[in-house]
């Protein structure tokens, strides 16, 4: 990780990686969504609405992965003073917030025909909504610190504390058995039939590539802005 | 409402939000990198 502490070295890798991630992401997402809509059978219980899983589940994973990334960046910033860590944290937040919002909205749309309600104060739904608000708080805090010329330490601390919500989201379906279904896919295996499962795996990979592309683009924007500001300050001082 | 209406709405939300995120990230990157290049050329 320390190899990429140099922004110039990071940019050398990030420039081609952005295009590749974008291309792979678009192709994989298109394949997965076509498969999910046209090639998979309807569920015996949920019928056609099971197809919402192919956008809802990757969005939930990426909403959580975004905050895990923010927490990792916070550790890198606070412990090793990694110069790109604050930039990475700020770049991860809007992408994570977008996918957390997609998860909440598609979950609500899925809930109406399945549970008969758009919203319920269930453990999983509520902890996911809290994650979305945490993202908004992080974005506001990081921007305020950046404007004041701070190093982003407060935002990093907020990112670390907010990570407490991640195990709560993960275990919420076990701790509070209310409306949201339990875990059906883990590293140990899956209770989903493969004919329904494959588009989910491809979709998760595709959306992850798009998420990565968005984060790299935001990091490149932040680094370019920092370069412009530094040059302007130098010019004003001369 | 048919089940397909819910499926269509969910896909529309996901695709529009993802497209907006990517377009915003791309345009902010292009704008910032163009400004940095312009400043470099002027020096």
Interface residues (C-beta under 8 A of the other chain):
Chain A: X22 X29 X33 X37 X47 X48 X49 X51 X52 X55 X56 X59 X94 X95 X98 X101 X102 X105 X106 X109 X110 X112 X113 X207 X210 X213 X214 X215 X217 X218 X220 X221 X222 X224 X225 X227 X228 X231 X232
Chain B: X1 X3 X4 X6 X7 X9 X10 X11 X13 X14 X15 X17 X18 X20 X21 X22 X24 X25 X26 X28 X29 X31 X32 X33 X35 X36 X39 X43
